[in-house]
Amino acid sequence: MSVQLPSVSTVEGVVVRLLLAESKGLAAPSYDEEEVYRGMQAMKAVPDNRLYHHPEQFGAPGALNYVDIITAPGQFQGFFRDESGMVHLSASVQQRIQEVVRLANTDAYRPSARLLDDAMQVTRARITDPFVGVTRVDGIAVKGGSYGWQHEEAVDLGGYFLAIPASHGGIIQGNQFYTLRASFPRI
């Protein structure tokens, strides 16, 4: 039986593609399936937190679902909408996802099938934000929860975003997760 992803025209299809595109690949020497799963949970919490906590502050005024958050301009690299509202993926994101699906459909490479299964499980599950209990970062009051991430070696997001320290598990498989200062403005 061939593995297929839900259509990119659905919320589920966009979320699972985001998780697959942003998770550490199987070829990485430090790949850890449990940590990648935990990272996917934190990633899924980001659009959820942004949707329910002032989406206009994240470039998505009037957002109604995760797709509106994920495709908001400048928010999630490689995910965007065209003028007619259709969701599109950049060529590099599409290529990465296609490779995972191709490998998942190859019997000799079962770890890719597990990666895809994990991404689908997280996509379909309730939100499990591993950082919801974080209340302070370096003595600064924070909202708690995941509000962003990027590769751990990238320049800090700055502004109201605060990097969740490694001591709180804020770096997962090469991704640095961020929460927001408690002083994040309310509109």
Secondary structure, 3 states (H helix, E strand, C coil): CCCCCCCCCCHHHHHHHHHHHHCCCCCCCCCCHHHHHHHHHHHHHHHHHHHHCCHHHHCCCCCCCHHHHHCCCCCCCCEEECCCCCEEECHHHHHHHHHHHHHHCCCCCHHHHHHHHHHHHHHHCCCCCCCCCCCEECCEEECCCCCEEEECCCCCCCCCEEECCHHHCCEECCEEEEEEECCCCCC
